[in-house]
Amino acid sequence: MVSGIDNAVPRKRTLVIALSAVIVCVIAYVGYRYYVDYESRLFRKAKALEGIGELAEAINALKGYLIENPSDISAKAYLAELYQSQGNYEKAIQIWKKVHQDASLTSQEHLAVQSRVSQRNCLQSLAQAYFDSARLALESGHLTESRQFYETEYRNWLDWVQVETPADTLGMNRTDLVCKFDIASAFANIALTYWRQKDYDKAKEHLKGAKWVKYFKGIHPDFEKWVHEDFSDKLDDLASEEFDKGNFEMARIHWTQAMDSYLVANVGSDSGDAIPRLKYNCALTYLNEGKFAKGRKVFSELSKEFPHYQSKKVKEMMKDAKTILFCKKKR
């Protein structure tokens, strides 16, 4: 009888231990399921909020999810996308950089590529926004403010070039196109704001800096040439506006520098009729001012340097100027 009681005690203890283990496992499992369900709810909540356009709330929900799941790179990429959709490109770029770093370390190539492409998209959007602001400020006559916007646009484009992406599959080098039509243009626009303020020395000093930009990684060797071509085109437009207003001296200042820009860039051989046309226009400004001797001198230089450029018309202009000068002397 005593032996039966003695055997019952260990069995009871074993049962209690087993029951306790089961309870602990159940609690742990329930807690785990609650944790997983809670965290996944936050992720699903972010998706749902994005769907109804509540981006700020979606971002908060996703940030809560990432606090408990900091190694979820896909969630980080999703957070960057939300910031990008919100127009907060600076924050999006910051997170995309982290995504690229983590994805590279874990060999998740698709996320690494996505992060680089998205960084470029964000930088392009930023550059475009600053360009629009610069143009509005320029149209309002706020030249210093305009220059600040152009400078920020230019820096964003430089950052854009530094972000390496897979080779373009469309058969063209997009980086070179951006370098020519966006970065060089932004650089020229900075000089233009100085020029329009009649701070010609600062404008020229800025233009000289174009020769060093080509040493940046990703910048095309023809950057300086493109800058001066763009600047010359812009001055040509300004000169035409001043000429139409009757401001012949100012028009001549613009056209003279436009010619210098072509020459500095060493593009005279492939600029077509640009330089002779600008020189012809300068001669016209003298004639319209009644300075026939100076006008005739410029036409004479034009005839010698570019004998095939509107030769008949240039000779007629020289003849007319000479006739007017003769008549003036006769008086």
Contacts in CASP RR format, 6 or more apart in sequence:
PFRMAT RR
TARGET T0000
AUTHOR 0000-0000-0000
METHOD contacts of the structure
MODEL  1
MVSGIDNAVPRKRTLVIALSAVIVCVIAYVGYRYYVDYESRLFRKAKALE
GIGELAEAINALKGYLIENPSDISAKAYLAELYQSQGNYEKAIQIWKKVH
QDASLTSQEHLAVQSRVSQRNCLQSLAQAYFDSARLALESGHLTESRQFY
ETEYRNWLDWVQVETPADTLGMNRTDLVCKFDIASAFANIALTYWRQKDY
DKAKEHLKGAKWVKYFKGIHPDFEKWVHEDFSDKLDDLASEEFDKGNFEM
ARIHWTQAMDSYLVANVGSDSGDAIPRLKYNCALTYLNEGKFAKGRKVFS
ELSKEFPHYQSKKVKEMMKDAKTILFCKKKR
35 68 0 8 1.000
39 65 0 8 1.000
39 68 0 8 1.000
39 69 0 8 1.000
42 61 0 8 1.000
42 62 0 8 1.000
42 64 0 8 1.000
42 65 0 8 1.000
43 61 0 8 1.000
43 62 0 8 1.000
43 65 0 8 1.000
43 75 0 8 1.000
45 58 0 8 1.000
45 61 0 8 1.000
46 58 0 8 1.000
46 59 0 8 1.000
46 61 0 8 1.000
46 62 0 8 1.000
46 65 0 8 1.000
46 78 0 8 1.000
46 82 0 8 1.000
47 58 0 8 1.000
49 55 0 8 1.000
49 57 0 8 1.000
49 58 0 8 1.000
49 61 0 8 1.000
50 58 0 8 1.000
50 82 0 8 1.000
50 85 0 8 1.000
51 58 0 8 1.000
55 82 0 8 1.000
55 85 0 8 1.000
55 86 0 8 1.000
56 86 0 8 1.000
58 82 0 8 1.000
59 79 0 8 1.000
59 82 0 8 1.000
59 83 0 8 1.000
59 86 0 8 1.000
62 75 0 8 1.000
62 78 0 8 1.000
62 79 0 8 1.000
62 82 0 8 1.000
63 79 0 8 1.000
65 72 0 8 1.000
65 75 0 8 1.000
66 72 0 8 1.000
66 75 0 8 1.000
66 76 0 8 1.000
66 79 0 8 1.000
69 75 0 8 1.000
71 102 0 8 1.000
73 99 0 8 1.000
73 102 0 8 1.000
73 103 0 8 1.000
73 106 0 8 1.000
73 108 0 8 1.000
73 111 0 8 1.000
74 111 0 8 1.000
76 95 0 8 1.000
76 98 0 8 1.000
76 99 0 8 1.000
76 102 0 8 1.000
77 96 0 8 1.000
77 99 0 8 1.000
77 111 0 8 1.000
77 114 0 8 1.000
77 115 0 8 1.000
79 95 0 8 1.000
80 92 0 8 1.000
80 95 0 8 1.000
80 96 0 8 1.000
80 99 0 8 1.000
80 115 0 8 1.000
80 118 0 8 1.000
81 92 0 8 1.000
81 118 0 8 1.000
83 89 0 8 1.000
83 91 0 8 1.000
83 92 0 8 1.000
83 95 0 8 1.000
84 92 0 8 1.000
84 118 0 8 1.000
84 121 0 8 1.000
84 122 0 8 1.000
87 125 0 8 1.000
89 122 0 8 1.000
89 123 0 8 1.000
89 125 0 8 1.000
89 126 0 8 1.000
90 126 0 8 1.000
92 118 0 8 1.000
92 122 0 8 1.000
93 119 0 8 1.000
93 122 0 8 1.000
93 123 0 8 1.000
96 115 0 8 1.000
96 116 0 8 1.000
96 118 0 8 1.000
96 119 0 8 1.000
96 122 0 8 1.000
97 115 0 8 1.000
97 119 0 8 1.000
99 111 0 8 1.000
99 112 0 8 1.000
99 114 0 8 1.000
99 115 0 8 1.000
100 111 0 8 1.000
100 112 0 8 1.000
100 115 0 8 1.000
100 116 0 8 1.000
100 119 0 8 1.000
102 108 0 8 1.000
102 111 0 8 1.000
103 109 0 8 1.000
103 111 0 8 1.000
103 112 0 8 1.000
103 115 0 8 1.000
104 112 0 8 1.000
113 165 0 8 1.000
113 166 0 8 1.000
116 163 0 8 1.000
116 164 0 8 1.000
116 165 0 8 1.000
117 165 0 8 1.000
117 166 0 8 1.000
119 163 0 8 1.000
120 160 0 8 1.000
120 163 0 8 1.000
120 165 0 8 1.000
123 156 0 8 1.000
123 157 0 8 1.000
123 159 0 8 1.000
123 160 0 8 1.000
123 163 0 8 1.000
124 156 0 8 1.000
124 160 0 8 1.000
126 156 0 8 1.000
127 153 0 8 1.000
127 156 0 8 1.000
127 157 0 8 1.000
127 160 0 8 1.000
127 182 0 8 1.000
127 186 0 8 1.000
128 153 0 8 1.000
130 149 0 8 1.000
130 150 0 8 1.000
130 152 0 8 1.000
130 153 0 8 1.000
130 156 0 8 1.000
131 149 0 8 1.000
131 150 0 8 1.000
131 153 0 8 1.000
131 186 0 8 1.000
133 149 0 8 1.000
134 146 0 8 1.000
134 147 0 8 1.000
134 149 0 8 1.000
134 150 0 8 1.000
134 153 0 8 1.000
134 189 0 8 1.000
135 146 0 8 1.000
137 143 0 8 1.000
137 145 0 8 1.000
137 146 0 8 1.000
137 149 0 8 1.000
138 146 0 8 1.000
138 193 0 8 1.000
143 193 0 8 1.000
143 196 0 8 1.000
143 197 0 8 1.000
144 193 0 8 1.000
144 197 0 8 1.000
146 193 0 8 1.000
147 190 0 8 1.000
147 193 0 8 1.000
147 194 0 8 1.000
150 186 0 8 1.000
150 189 0 8 1.000
150 190 0 8 1.000
150 193 0 8 1.000
151 190 0 8 1.000
153 186 0 8 1.000
154 183 0 8 1.000
154 186 0 8 1.000
154 187 0 8 1.000
154 190 0 8 1.000
157 178 0 8 1.000
157 182 0 8 1.000
157 183 0 8 1.000
157 186 0 8 1.000
158 183 0 8 1.000
158 216 0 8 1.000
160 178 0 8 1.000
161 175 0 8 1.000
161 178 0 8 1.000
161 179 0 8 1.000
161 183 0 8 1.000
161 216 0 8 1.000
161 217 0 8 1.000
161 218 0 8 1.000
161 219 0 8 1.000
162 216 0 8 1.000
162 217 0 8 1.000
162 218 0 8 1.000
168 174 0 8 1.000
175 218 0 8 1.000
175 220 0 8 1.000
176 220 0 8 1.000
179 218 0 8 1.000
179 219 0 8 1.000
179 220 0 8 1.000
179 223 0 8 1.000
179 226 0 8 1.000
180 220 0 8 1.000
180 222 0 8 1.000
180 226 0 8 1.000
183 219 0 8 1.000
183 223 0 8 1.000
184 210 0 8 1.000
184 223 0 8 1.000
184 226 0 8 1.000
184 227 0 8 1.000
184 230 0 8 1.000
185 230 0 8 1.000
187 206 0 8 1.000
187 210 0 8 1.000
187 213 0 8 1.000
187 227 0 8 1.000
188 207 0 8 1.000
188 227 0 8 1.000
188 228 0 8 1.000
188 230 0 8 1.000
188 231 0 8 1.000
188 234 0 8 1.000
189 234 0 8 1.000
190 206 0 8 1.000
191 203 0 8 1.000
191 204 0 8 1.000
191 206 0 8 1.000
191 207 0 8 1.000
191 231 0 8 1.000
192 203 0 8 1.000
192 231 0 8 1.000
192 234 0 8 1.000
192 235 0 8 1.000
194 200 0 8 1.000
194 202 0 8 1.000
194 203 0 8 1.000
194 206 0 8 1.000
195 203 0 8 1.000
195 235 0 8 1.000
195 257 0 8 1.000
196 238 0 8 1.000
200 257 0 8 1.000
207 227 0 8 1.000
207 228 0 8 1.000
207 231 0 8 1.000
207 261 0 8 1.000
207 264 0 8 1.000
210 223 0 8 1.000
210 224 0 8 1.000
210 227 0 8 1.000
210 228 0 8 1.000
211 224 0 8 1.000
213 219 0 8 1.000
213 223 0 8 1.000
213 224 0 8 1.000
214 220 0 8 1.000
214 221 0 8 1.000
214 222 0 8 1.000
214 223 0 8 1.000
214 224 0 8 1.000
220 226 0 8 1.000
224 265 0 8 1.000
225 265 0 8 1.000
225 266 0 8 1.000
225 267 0 8 1.000
227 265 0 8 1.000
228 261 0 8 1.000
228 262 0 8 1.000
228 264 0 8 1.000
228 265 0 8 1.000
228 267 0 8 1.000
229 261 0 8 1.000
229 262 0 8 1.000
229 265 0 8 1.000
229 267 0 8 1.000
229 271 0 8 1.000
231 258 0 8 1.000
231 261 0 8 1.000
232 257 0 8 1.000
232 258 0 8 1.000
232 259 0 8 1.000
232 261 0 8 1.000
232 262 0 8 1.000
232 274 0 8 1.000
233 258 0 8 1.000
235 254 0 8 1.000
235 255 0 8 1.000
235 257 0 8 1.000
235 258 0 8 1.000
235 261 0 8 1.000
236 254 0 8 1.000
236 255 0 8 1.000
236 258 0 8 1.000
236 278 0 8 1.000
238 254 0 8 1.000
239 250 0 8 1.000
239 251 0 8 1.000
239 252 0 8 1.000
239 253 0 8 1.000
239 254 0 8 1.000
239 255 0 8 1.000
239 258 0 8 1.000
239 281 0 8 1.000
240 251 0 8 1.000
242 248 0 8 1.000
242 250 0 8 1.000
242 251 0 8 1.000
242 254 0 8 1.000
243 251 0 8 1.000
243 281 0 8 1.000
243 284 0 8 1.000
243 285 0 8 1.000
246 288 0 8 1.000
248 285 0 8 1.000
248 286 0 8 1.000
248 288 0 8 1.000
248 289 0 8 1.000
249 285 0 8 1.000
249 289 0 8 1.000
251 281 0 8 1.000
251 285 0 8 1.000
252 282 0 8 1.000
252 285 0 8 1.000
252 286 0 8 1.000
255 278 0 8 1.000
255 281 0 8 1.000
255 282 0 8 1.000
255 285 0 8 1.000
256 282 0 8 1.000
258 278 0 8 1.000
259 275 0 8 1.000
259 278 0 8 1.000
259 279 0 8 1.000
259 282 0 8 1.000
262 268 0 8 1.000
262 271 0 8 1.000
262 274 0 8 1.000
262 275 0 8 1.000
262 278 0 8 1.000
263 275 0 8 1.000
268 274 0 8 1.000
268 275 0 8 1.000
273 309 0 8 1.000
275 306 0 8 1.000
276 302 0 8 1.000
276 305 0 8 1.000
276 306 0 8 1.000
276 309 0 8 1.000
276 310 0 8 1.000
277 309 0 8 1.000
279 298 0 8 1.000
279 301 0 8 1.000
279 302 0 8 1.000
279 305 0 8 1.000
279 306 0 8 1.000
280 299 0 8 1.000
280 302 0 8 1.000
280 309 0 8 1.000
280 310 0 8 1.000
280 314 0 8 1.000
282 298 0 8 1.000
283 295 0 8 1.000
283 298 0 8 1.000
283 299 0 8 1.000
283 302 0 8 1.000
283 317 0 8 1.000
286 292 0 8 1.000
286 294 0 8 1.000
286 295 0 8 1.000
286 298 0 8 1.000
287 295 0 8 1.000
287 317 0 8 1.000
287 321 0 8 1.000
292 321 0 8 1.000
292 324 0 8 1.000
292 325 0 8 1.000
292 328 0 8 1.000
293 321 0 8 1.000
293 325 0 8 1.000
295 321 0 8 1.000
296 317 0 8 1.000
296 318 0 8 1.000
296 321 0 8 1.000
296 322 0 8 1.000
296 325 0 8 1.000
299 314 0 8 1.000
299 317 0 8 1.000
299 318 0 8 1.000
299 321 0 8 1.000
300 318 0 8 1.000
302 309 0 8 1.000
302 314 0 8 1.000
303 311 0 8 1.000
303 314 0 8 1.000
303 315 0 8 1.000
303 318 0 8 1.000
END
